[in-house]
Amino acid sequence: MKILRLFLLGLAMVFPVTVLAADSLLPLRVLYIGQRPDEFEPLLKAHFAKVASIARDRFKPAQAQDFDVVLLDWPQSGGMRGAWLDGSPLGKRDEWNKPTVLLGSAGLNLAVSWKLHGGSGCTCLAPVAYAIRQHEIFNSPLPVDVNATTNIPTPEPFVHELKTDTISVLPLVDNITNYHTVINSYRRGWSSHYYEFADLPEVEVFSGGINEQTPRSAAFWRQGNLLHFGFEQSPSEMNTAGRAMLVNAIAYISRFTEDRPIDLSPSVFGPEKIAISRNRVKNYFANYPRELTNVFTAETLAGFDWHNATNAKAWFESARPWLHPNAKTLLELDAEAKTLGVVFDSPEFFPKTIAALRDEKTRPAAEILLARYAPADTAGITGFDAWEKWWQQNSPYVFYSELGNYRWYVDPLAKRRGIPTRDLRGPLRADVHQ
């Protein structure tokens, strides 16, 4: 008994967060995968009923079967080989069903390997949370006072967007002496540029963080059964707030065994070329004009004065509804969509395009558009009646994803539950057990 008391006292000294009594540990079985078990196990064992660790290079997906939550610690290797091209240590995306916390750059590595969101951003995240949302993940099992923030001078990379002198932040490590150089004082985490997929049904963002690019990046967020904890620090380095956020992240994601990432989003860091989103194209006219030849087809560039930023932006705004990637991922005008007057990312896309199947004159263009933008598993559907039936069955559950290859997808969780995808968001996507 004396040894047990000394052990608990030692935990309290190393991790000065609330240490639960043995009979009140959270009834979760947690598996840490990585090379830092000594830095994570003390905190995990102080809060969860069962904890085990295994080196990343020794892990096999079947070993996660007896656990409720997996923590993946997968730092960047400095090259594509091993980190991305050789596959994920978790195996195949379609076969992985465990709620998982992605620590630091694991969010980047898995995103590239599995074509998830999170594959665009920067390795430039400091252990300082910013733009914290009001969300239940901060309430339990360990309360995090999201209002106990510190006002700091607005970081230089944020000034042009925020135009404020100060911002409120929540430091996740103690004794920060200089917030201007804090990124250089700690191991850099992974900051995800989320703003182009924040409205997708299976995504929710809890906070951003200080980084070297934009205030619109996410540090702490969820996609399906994967929770991104972008901060690179281990519990032994974090303060009370940081450790509580990690414990809460594990408890929160444990409730998402049914949800999954949905669309396929190739990363800019991956081996295949991807089409740039139209949101990002706007910045190229003023900031990266030389890159426009790698964005648009030659025929499209010949159609407007792209050397003049003002004229180019005006053309872009008028042409934007019809711009889409060709087979080589370069943007061009969608002739079929423009001819039919159908905006392919509009809620009216399916009703208008399916209606066009009735007319012999518009049917060929409509068939091309449905093949181009409808969910990939609709490839075998032909004719007005079949498409009309499909639309009646799926209309409440479809959504468009620009980063997901300019395509529409069906939300499988919403369809399974019979709840429109617009109404099934955030915590409502947690497990429902009858």
Disulfide bonds with the S-S distance in Angstrom:
Cys122-Cys124 1.79
